Amino acid sequence: MICYLDDDVDQDLLIRLATARSHRRVSPRSIGNSGHHDALHFLYAASQQIPLLTRNANDFESLHEFAMGIGGHHLGLIIVYEESDRRKNMRPSEIIGALSNLDSAGVPLADQLIALNHYR
C-alpha cells in the first residue's frame, strides 16, 4: 500500500517498518512539505491520488467533510485514533501491521475516512 504521511506520523521508525513490509510512503520531509498546514497535506495527497495517513483525527475529519460537502474527492483518509489512556495508543509496529491488514482486506479507500485502529 502507498500512502502520504501527515507530519504527525512522519517518523523514521515508522518509515523503516513500512519499507520492510513493502509499504510505499511519501514523507512530507522528502518533498519539502514538512510543517505545512493540514489542508495542504490533504490537497497534496488528493492531487497525487494517494491515501493520507494521520493521527490528527479532528482536523482531517473536518477536511473530509468539507471535501465531500463540496463534491470533491480523495483517495482515502486513514486515521489512527488516539486513546484516552496513552498506553493503549498504537505504536509504529502496530500501525504498519494494521496497514497490512487493511490492505489485505481490500477495503475501498476512495472518499472514505478509515479508522486504522479497527485493523489491528
C-alpha positions as CSV (number, residue, x, y, z in Angstrom):
1,M,0.0,0.0,0.0
2,I,1.2,3.5,-0.7
3,C,0.2,6.5,1.5
4,Y,1.2,10.0,2.2
5,L,2.2,10.6,5.8
6,D,0.9,13.6,7.7
7,D,3.6,15.4,9.8
8,D,2.4,13.6,13.0
9,V,3.3,10.2,11.6
10,D,6.4,11.2,9.6
11,Q,8.8,9.3,11.8
12,D,11.9,7.4,10.9
13,L,10.9,4.2,12.7
14,L,7.5,4.1,11.1
15,I,9.1,4.7,7.7
16,R,11.7,1.9,8.2
17,L,9.0,-0.5,9.3
18,A,6.8,0.4,6.3
19,T,9.7,-0.1,3.9
20,A,10.4,-3.5,5.5
21,R,6.8,-4.6,4.8
22,S,6.9,-3.2,1.3
23,H,4.5,-0.3,2.0
24,R,5.4,2.7,-0.1
25,R,5.1,6.0,1.6
26,V,5.6,9.6,0.8
27,S,7.2,11.6,3.6
28,P,6.5,15.4,3.8
29,R,10.2,15.8,4.7
30,S,11.3,14.1,1.5
31,I,9.3,16.5,-0.7
32,G,9.7,19.8,1.3
33,N,6.1,19.8,2.7
34,S,7.1,19.3,6.4
35,G,5.3,21.7,8.7
36,H,2.6,22.7,6.1
37,H,-1.0,23.2,7.1
38,D,-3.1,20.1,7.2
39,A,-5.2,21.3,4.3
40,L,-2.1,21.5,2.1
41,H,-1.1,17.9,3.1
42,F,-4.7,16.8,2.2
43,L,-4.5,18.7,-1.1
44,Y,-1.1,17.1,-1.9
45,A,-2.4,13.6,-1.2
46,A,-5.6,14.1,-3.2
47,S,-3.7,15.6,-6.1
48,Q,-1.3,12.7,-6.2
49,Q,-4.2,10.3,-5.9
50,I,-2.8,8.5,-2.8
51,P,-4.4,8.0,0.6
52,L,-3.2,10.0,3.6
53,L,-2.2,8.5,7.0
54,T,-2.6,10.7,10.1
55,R,-3.1,10.7,13.9
56,N,-4.8,14.2,13.6
57,A,-8.4,13.0,13.6
58,N,-10.2,16.3,14.4
59,D,-8.7,18.3,11.6
60,F,-8.8,15.6,8.9
61,E,-12.4,14.6,9.8
62,S,-13.3,18.3,9.1
63,L,-11.3,18.3,5.9
64,H,-13.0,15.1,4.8
65,E,-16.5,16.6,5.5
66,F,-15.6,19.8,3.7
67,A,-14.3,17.9,0.6
68,M,-17.3,15.6,0.4
69,G,-19.7,18.6,1.1
70,I,-18.4,20.5,-2.0
71,G,-18.4,17.4,-4.2
72,G,-14.7,16.8,-4.0
73,H,-12.9,13.5,-4.0
74,H,-9.8,12.0,-2.3
75,L,-8.2,8.5,-2.3
76,G,-8.8,7.9,1.4
77,L,-8.0,9.3,4.8
78,I,-6.6,6.6,7.2
79,I,-6.8,7.9,10.7
80,V,-5.0,6.4,13.8
81,Y,-7.3,7.5,16.7
82,E,-5.6,8.3,20.0
83,E,-6.9,6.6,23.1
84,S,-7.6,8.5,26.4
85,D,-5.2,6.0,28.0
86,R,-2.0,6.8,26.2
87,R,-0.6,3.3,26.9
88,K,-3.3,1.9,24.5
89,N,-2.2,4.1,21.6
90,M,-0.9,2.3,18.5
91,R,2.8,2.1,18.3
92,P,4.6,2.3,14.9
93,S,4.8,-1.5,14.5
94,E,1.1,-1.8,15.2
95,I,0.3,1.0,12.7
96,I,2.2,-0.9,10.0
97,G,0.6,-4.2,10.9
98,A,-2.8,-2.6,10.7
99,L,-1.9,-1.0,7.3
100,S,-1.1,-4.5,6.1
101,N,-4.4,-5.9,7.4
102,L,-6.3,-3.0,5.8
103,D,-4.5,-3.6,2.5
104,S,-5.3,-7.4,2.7
105,A,-8.9,-6.7,3.5
106,G,-9.3,-5.0,0.1
107,V,-11.4,-2.2,1.6
108,P,-12.2,0.5,-0.9
109,L,-10.5,3.7,0.3
110,A,-11.6,6.3,-2.2
111,D,-13.6,9.1,-0.5
112,Q,-13.6,7.2,2.8
113,L,-12.4,8.1,6.3
114,I,-10.9,4.8,7.7
115,A,-10.2,4.2,11.4
116,L,-7.0,2.2,11.2
117,N,-7.5,1.1,14.9
118,H,-10.1,-1.3,13.6
119,Y,-7.5,-3.3,11.6
120,R,-5.1,-4.1,14.5
